[in-house]
Amino acid sequence: MYIHESILFRLGYIEEAALYIRRSIQINPDYTAARQNLENVCSHLVERWHFRMLNDVRRNCAYRIAIRRAAQRGHRSVLDIGSGTGILSTHFTFSLFAMKAGIPEIHACEKSKTMCEIANDVFRANKAQDTIDLICKTSTDILIPDDIPDRVSLIVTETFDAALFGENIVSTVQHALQNLMIPVDDDKEELNPTVIPCGATIYVCPIECETIRNKNRFLFSGLQNVDIAYIPIHCTTGSRVDPYTTENLSTLRGSYKPLADPVILTKVNFTSFEELDILCSGIQWDADVDVTKCGKLDAIALWFDLHLDEEISISTDPTNKNCWEQAIYPVLPSNFCYCQNGQVQNNYQIRSGSKLHLCFTLEGNYLHLNSCQVKDSDIMSCDVEMAENFVLQNYHDPVLLERTEISKLNNLDMNRIYCQAIEKFVIKGESENVSVLDMCLELSLLTIQLLKQGISHATVLARKEVHNDIIRIAMNNDLDLSCLFIEDNVRSVSNLHNLLVCDIIDTCGALRQQILEDIALLRVTSLTKEGRVMPGRVTIHGVCVESVDLQMDSAVINDEVTLGFTVAKFMNDFQMTTHVDIDLLELSHRKLSSPFELLTFDLNEEISELHPPSFLKMENKVKVVSEETGQVTAVVYWFEFELYDGIHFTTLDTVSHWKQAAIMMKPAEEPVLAGQELTLHVSLENSCLNIKMESCV
């Protein structure tokens, strides 16, 4: 079965792979290969917010009360609409709430085959299999009477994303009102159809936030020896296909500063077919915001109140602790205009007393920030032509990069350290004509810098999408392109090099997939006999933590959070042991130990003709003394690198663009006591780190 599920996953049949893997684990919970495959599938199917939603007692209670109130008003039939995207939803609890409320006719639909299987298990465990009719379809594919016998009076759904519209909510509810719900009785003699939630209020707020700025704007006109002043580098976020990102504003490093009071962008009525029809056709909303604080305008944050009925609402407001993230619209040259003395400015600094005019459009299922214009009462405005020319000059033929690449380019400290280490390598004269293989896998300016400093030739290993961008920057810096080679596959590199420069850690904090195996191959095929890898020595550090937030992101904590219904044992088949994108400096946690060393390996170890490099497969047992009493939720880990000859840096640095990762520990029956010694088994294989707690004495 292992081979079967792996092939399905590689071919893109993620749903089918998940079904087989889940059954493998049910048969043999210790089947390691299946568990590792499930980790890969989970990363595609289940995002952490799914568990946060199920663990959000306030959200669960609000939906339960709203459904009970609908039942008391006379609703006798309900359709519970799940995800229409194929991503696992958590909606099946609503059907259980409807059963508890006494609604006799309950239908639930869900596109995800995996979720349907889990829902069936949940319904059986809660003795609801004969009460709830589960349909493995999207609601827009449901037919009457083939799938349900008649129209229903109540729809319950939570098909929303952080910007409200991104999970097809408008078209889904519009279709349901027209095709699946009883008609509206204008004379009010009969029960009118109702949707839970019945509406939403959307808020927008301009914010200053250094973390968001560093992820979404390239902040410099060049790096050491490299001129990119006339090559605009912009983030893909904010484009038509990727209009916004999401953040939990309450936990961002460095926090954020609202530059104005939130204002209402619009209100949406999910019970009005006519209004939803207008939204489906596309609509523009404008908002004027009075700026109350001076600061840099980095983004427009968006959140909403979800009105379950006339009295009950839940909010995604960042000041309320809840399971939701906020939608973030970066303010970029493509959507920003600031006029000062009749001239368009590219300065994002705004002052108190200014007025900010925001223009949003809803197109399809996505809400876009079209423009963000600053107007000062005592400053002459620009004309439209001048503003359009400014956008063309600053956004013409840009280099478009992912947020992770932008944040990496903005990390000048890392660039400086690498340049310093390579300069030291060159000065030491270990090779007369230095050639570099830059295994950046992304857009790299380091290679351009090194060629301008005089190395003989360089090869860049990067994704195909940035090849032309690298050539463009090289030409802009008057480099001889015959010295520059660009490949996208480790097996395509043909030249020999003196130095292999690599970034082995993803921005998320974990090792890049198969990175150690690729390095081992390149050492043999693409480095000279005396060639070196940079970084050379790698140390993985860890710390034991207790963190409720990590628990809530990784699994359904217990059945109490789902209001007594048996859900956890089934949903937790999809919990992940490895968590990434953790900011240890901002994570709510208690340290139960001092930092300790998990593993150390040397990427420059001597090559053996008989054995593969030891860093491809390693094991270690670590003794750790607990300094506090508590439950060990996870071991959070980070990396320290020695680039060359004593030059070090760490991914835990406060200015680093890297996050940290964590390995979740199995819940213990008893807490660890202060002074107890823990034994951790650490393994590294297939460029994957694993940590298990073996004993506690």
N, C-alpha and C positions, 0 to 999 in steps of 0.2 A: 504493500500500500504506500510505503514511503516514496518509491520511485514514481508511482502514479500521481500522488499529490504534488510532488516537486515539478513534474512536467506540466501539470495543470497551471501551477502558479507562474512558471516561466512563459507559458503561452498566453497568459493574461486572463485565465479563467479563475479569478480570485475567489469568487463565490463558491465554485465547485471545490476548489482546493481547501477552502475553510471547512466545508462539510466533511470531507474525508479526514482532514487533520483532527477535527474535533472528535470524530468517532475513534480515531487511533488512540487519542489520549484517554477517552472513556474506557477503552479496552485495556490499555496499559498506561497508567499515569506517569510512569518513569521512563517512557519512550522518549529519550533525549532528542533524537532526530526530529520527531514530530513536534516536540515543544519548540525547537529552534525554528522549524518551518512556520509554526503558528505565530511566532514573534514577527516574522516577515509579513505574514498575511494580516496580522492585527494592525501593523503600521499602515496598511492600505485600507482596512475596513473600519477600524475602531480608533477614533481619536480620543484623547484623554477627556475631552469635555463630555463624552457620552457617560462616563462613570461619574463625573461631577454632577451631571443632571440627575442621575438616579440617587446620588447621595444628598441632593439638595432637598431637605425635608420641607422647607418653606414652599418651594415650588410644588412638591408633591401634595402637600396639604391644600394649597390654593386650588389646584386642579380637582382634587377630590371634593372640596366644598362646592366648587362651581358645578360639577357634574351632579352632585346630590341636590343642589338647588334647582337644577334643570329638571330632574326627576320629580321633585315636589311640585313643579309647575305643570306637570302632566306629560312630559316627554316619555314615550314608551318604546321608541326605536332609535338606535344610535349607530353611526358609522365612525369608527376610530381609524383615522387616516394616518398611516405611517410614512416612512421615507419614500420619496419618489426617485431617489438618486441611486439606489442600490447600496448605499452606505448604511451600516447598521443603525437603526434608530432605537429609541428607548420608549416607544409609545405604548407598548403592550400593557403597561401599568394602568393606562387610562381605561382600557376595557375592564380590568379588574375593579377599578373604582366604580364603573357603571354597573357592574354586577352587584357590588356591595350596596349601591344606591337603589337597587331593586328594579332597574330597567329590564323588562323581559326580553326584548329583542336587541341583541348586540352583535354587530358585525365589525370585524377588524381587517384592514387590508394592509399589505406590506410587500414591497417589491423584492426585498432581500430574501433569498431562499434560506440563507443562514439564520436570519432573524426569525423567519417563520418556524424553523425547526426549534429554535430556542423558545419562541412564544408557545409552541405546542407543549414543550416540556413544562414551562411555567404554568400554563393553564391546567395541565394534568395535576401538577403538584398542589395547585390551589383549588382543585375540584371544580374547575370551570370549563373543562373540555366540552361538556354537553350544553353549556350556556352561551359560550362565545363562538361565533362562526368565523373562522380565520380563512381569509382569501389571499393567496399568494399572487397578488397583482397590484399594480398602481390603481388608484381610485379612478383615473381617467380611462382605464380599460374595463371597468366593471359594467356589466350589462344587467338590466332588469328584464325579465325575471331569471335570467340564466345564473347570475351570481348571488343576487339578493332578491327576495320575493317581491318587494315593493319599496317605494320611496321611504326615506327615513325623515324624522323631524329634527334630529340633532346630529351635528358633525362635531367631532372633537379632533384636534390636530395640534402638532407643535413642529410643523415643517418650516422652521425659520433658521436663518443664520444671523450673524452678529449685525448685519445691516438690514435685517427683517425679511427682505424679498428674495434672497439668493437661493432658497430651496423650493422655488416654484409655487410659493404659497398663493399668489394672486390667481394664476391660471388654474391651480388645483381647486381652490374654493369656488371660483367662478364656474368651473365645470360641475362641481358637486351641486351648487345651487340650481343649476339649469337642468341637470340630468338625474340627480340622485336624491334630491330633497323634495318634500311636499311643497306645493306652491303656496305663495303668500296669500292669505285671505285678507283682502282690504277691508272687509266689514268686521274683522276681528272676532267673528263668531267661532272660528276654529283656531286651534293652536298654530302659531306661525313658526316657520323653521328658524332654528337658532344655530349659530356657530360658536364654539368655544375654542379660541377666544373670539369675542365679537368685534374687537377692534384694537387699534394700537395708536400711540402717540409717539412721534419720532422727534428726538432732540438733537441739536448740533451745538458744538462748543469749540472755539479755536483754542489751541493749546501750544505751549512751549515745552519741548521734551528733547533733551540731548540724545537720549537713546534712540528715539524715532528718527531724529535728524541724521545720526550716524549710519542708520540702516538704509535710508532712502535718498540721501543726497551725497554726491561726491563733493567734498568740501574744499578741495584744493585745485589750483590751476596747474599743478605739476608736482613731481617728486624729485628727489635728488638726481640731477643730470637729465631729467626727462621733461620735455615741454609738451603739455597736452592742453594748453590754453585755448586752442582753436578747435579742439575735438570735444564736443559736449558729451559727457558721460552721465546717463540718467538711469533711474531704476525702472524696472518693468511695472512695479506697483504704481497704479494711477493711469495705466494704459486702458484701452477700451476692453481688452480681454481680461485684465486683472485690475479692476478699478479701486480696490481697497485691500487692506490687510486687517488682521485682528491682533489686539493686545489686551492683556489684563492690566489696565492702567494703574490699578492699586498696588501692583507688585513690580512695576518697572524699576530698573536700577536708576537711581537719581530722581525718581518720582516724575511728576509733571506739574506744570503751572497753567491753570485755566487763565486765559487772557480776557475772558468775558463771562457773563452769566449765560448758562445754556438757554437757547431759544427753541421754540417749537418750529420744526420745519414743516410738518404736516400731520394730519390725523387720517387714519384709514378705517373704514367701516367694512368689516368682512361679511356683514349680513346683507349688503346692498349689491345686487347683481349689476345695476347700472354703474355704480362707482367702480366696481372691479373691472367692468368692461372698458371704462376710460383708462384705467391703469394699465390694462393689457395692451392698449393701443399706444402707450407711451405718454408721458406727461412731464412737465417742467415745474419745479418748485423753487421759489426764491426766498431768501431770508436775509434780513438786515440785522447785523449784530453790532451793538455798541461796545467798543473795546474799553475795558476798565483797568487794564494793567499793561504796562510797557513790557515788551519782550520779543523774542524771535518767534515768528509764526511758522511752526514746524508742521502742523497737521490740523485737520478738522476731525474731532472725535464725534462719533455718532452712537447713540443708544436709544432705547425705546421702553415705554411702558406697554405691557401687554394686558389688555382689558379682557379678562376671562368672562365677566358679565358686567352688569351695571355697577356692581359694588366691589368686586374682587379684581385686583390687579397685581401683577408681578413686574419688577423693573430690572433692566440690565444696567442701570446707573452704576458707575464705578465706585461711588461712595457707599453702596450697599454691598454687603458680602453675599455673593450669589454665584451660580455656576456659569455665568455668562462672561464672555469677553466683549470688548467694545470694537466697533468697526473704526478703522483708522484710515483717513484719506490724507496721504502726504501732500503738503503744499509744494508744488514743483514749478519749474519754469513754464511747463505746458499749461498750467491752470492759474498762474498767479500774475497779478498786475498791480503795481503800486506806482502812482503818479506823484511826482514832487516837482513843483515849479515848471509844470508842463513837460517834464521828462519822465520816461519810464525808468524805474529803479529796479535793480536786481537784488536789493537789500531786503531781507525778510524781517527786518526790525520794524515793529509797529509801535505806536505810542497810544497812551490812554487818551480817550476823546475821539479817536478815529472811528470811522464807521466801516464795517466789513460787509460787503455784499456778496452773498453766496448764491450760486446757481447750481442746482442739482437736476438731473434728468433720470427718470426711470425708463430704461430701455430693456425690453425682455424681462429677465428676472434680476437685473442688476441696477443698483442705484449708483450713478456716476456723479462725481464732482466735476462740473464743466468749467467753472471759473470761480475765482476768489479774488475780488477786487477791493483794494484799500482806498478809502477816500477820506481826506482830511478837510475839515471845513475851511481852513485858511490856506489851502494849497490848491493851485490851479490843476484841474483835471486834464488828462491827455485825451486826444481824440482816438476814435476806434482804429484808424489806420496806423497810428503810431504804436498802439498796443499790439496790433496784429504783427507789425514788423518786428517788434521786440521778441515775440514768441517765435517767429520764423528764424531769427538770428540765433536764438538760444536753444532752439529745439530742432533745427534742421539737421537731418541725417545723424541722429545721436547714436552713440554706443549704448545699447540697452543691456543692463546687467541685472541679475537677481539681487535681492536684498542682502544675501549672505556675501556676495562678491563686493557690493558697495561697502559694507561694513569692514571687510578685509582690506580694501584699498584705503579706507580712512584710518587704518591702524598704522600710523607712521612709526610708532615705536618698534613694531615688529619688522617693518621694512628697514629701519635704521640698524637693527641688530643683525639682520641677515647680511646687509651690505658690509657691516663692520667685520663679521665673521669671514665673509668671502674675501674681503680685502686682506685680512690677516693670512688667509690660506695662500693668496697670490704672493704676498710679500715673503712668506716663508720659502717660496720657491720650490714647492714639492713637485711642480711641473713647469716647464719653460713656457709652453704655449697652452694656456688654460682654456679648456672647452667645457661648457656647462650643459647639463641636461636638467631642465627645469620641469619637474613633475608637479606643476601647480594644479593641473586639471581644469583651471579656470583662466580668465584673463589675467596675465601676469605682466606687470611693469618691471619686475626685477630683471628679467632677461634683457629688456631694452637698456636698463641702467648699466648692466654688466658689459654689454656690447659697446656702449659709449665710453666705458672705462678702459676698453682695449682688449678684452678677451678675444681669442682667435675665432671661435664660432660657438653657436648655441643652438640647442634643440628645445622646443617647448612642447610638452605634452598637455594638450588642452582639448576641451570639447569643440566640435566642429563649428558651432555657432559663433565662436569668438576668433576663429582663424583670421578672417578678413580684418577684424578690428586690430589684432596684433600687427598685421602688415601695415595697416593704415597709420598706426602710431609710430611704427618703425620708420616709415617713409617721412612722416612729419618731423622726425628727428634726424633726417639725412643719413640713415644707416644703409650700409651695403647689404642688400637682401640676400646676396649669395652667402653671407655668414650666418643666416638665420634659417632654421629648419623647423617646420611645425607639423606635428603628428597628433593623432587622436587615439592611438592604440599602442600599448607598450611593445607589441610584437612588430610594429612598423618602424621602430627606431633602428637605423642602420649604422650611424657613426659611433665611434668610441669617444668617451668623454673622461675628463679627469675628475669631474665633480658632479654628483647627483644631488640636486636640491629638491626637497620634497616637503609638502605640508601633509602630514599623516593624519591630522585630526580634522574632522568636519567641524563647521561652526557650531553645530549642535552639541559638541563636547565628546563625541565618541570617535573611535577609530574609523577611518574611511573604509568602505567595503573592499575587501581583498587587497588592501594597500600593502601589507607586509609581504604577501605573496608576489605582488608586482615588483616590489623593491628587490626581493631575492632574485627574481628573473633578470631584472635590469643590471644587477651587479655582475651577473655572468655574461650577459649579451651586449651591454652597452657601456661598461666602465673599463678603463684600462686596468692593468694589474695593480697599479698603485692608486687607483681611483678611490675616492672617499664619498661617503653618503653624509649629507647634512640635513637634519641633525644626526649626530652619531649616537650618543648615549641617551636613552629614554627611560625616565622613571615615572611610574604611575603611583600617585599618592591617593589615600582614601581617608575617610572619617565616618564613624558610625553616628547616625542621627536618628532622632525620633521626630516624625513630622506627620501631623494629621493631614496636611495638604497633599503630601505625596501619597498617603493612603487613599485619599478621596479621588486622586487622579488615576489610580492603578486598579481599583477593584470596588465592587459594591461592598461597603463596610459590613453590613449585616442586614437582616430583614426588617429591622426596626425603621431604617431610613426609608424603606418602601412601604411603610405604614402597615407592617405585619404580613405582607404577602411574601411568599417564598420566591425570591428572584435571584439572590446572590449566588447560590450554588451553580446556577445555569449561566448567568452572565459572566461569571468569573472564569469560565473556560477561556475567555478572550482577554484576560488580564495579561499585562506584559511585565516581565521581570526587569527589563532594561528601560529606563526613562532617560530622555535626552532633553536638551534645551532648558536645563535647570540653572538658575542663577543662585548659587549658594549664598551670595551676599544678601539677597533679598528673600530667599526661601524662609518661610516661617518654620522654625525647627529648634530642637535642643541638641547640642552636641553631647553625645554620650562618651566620647573618647577624644584623645588628642589625635592629630593627623598622624598617619603611619604609612609605611612604604608597602605597596602591594606587590609590585614587580619592577625589575630593572632589566633592560636588555640593551645590547650594543648593535646597531645596524652596520657597524664596520667590523664585526667579528671576522676572524680569519675564515676564508672560504675553504671548505673541505670537499674533496672529490667523492668522499664516501657517505657523507651525511648532509642533510639539508641544514640551513641555518637554525640555530636553537630558538631564535625568536619566532619561528613559525608555529612552534608548539611548546608551551611552557606550563609548569605547575609550581605552586608554592603554597606553603602553609604559614599563616601569619598569626602570631599570638598578640592579642590586643587586650589591654586592661580597661575595663569600664570605669569611667570617672564619675558617672552619674547613674542613678537608678531610673530605669525606663524601658520601653519597648524599642528594640532596634528595628526601625522601619526599613532602613536602607543603608547601604554604604555608598556615599557620594564620592566620586573620584575625579581627578584631574591629572594633567601631565606636566612634567618638567623636562626640558630638553637642554642638552649641551650641544650647541651648534658646532663649535670648534675651539679647541684649546682654551677651555675655561669660560667661554661665553655662553651664558645660560639665560633662559626665560621660562615662564610658567603660564599655563592657560588659566590660572586662577588670578592673574594680575587684574587689578581694578580697571585698567584701561584696555584690557584685552577684548577682542571681538568674539572670543570663544565663550561658550557656555560650559557648564559641567554636565556630567551624566551620572546616573545612579543605578545600582543593582538592588532590586527590592528583596528583602529577606522574608522568608515564610513566617507568618505570625506565630509567636511563641505563646505557650499556655501561661507562662509566668514571666514577669519582667526581669530584665537583667539588673542585678544589684551592683551598686558601687563597689569596686574592688574585685569583682569577678573577672576571670580571664576567659576571653572568647578565642576560639580557634576558627579561623577562616580558611577555607580552601579556595585558592585563586587559580584560575586556569585561563590560558590564552591560546586560542586555536581558530583558524580561518579568519584572523583579524577580529575576533570577537572575544571580549572579556566576560568572564563569568565568575561569580563569587557566591559561595555557599557557607553558611554557618554550620560547622560540624559539631561543636560542643561548647558548653558554658560551665565553668567550674569556679 
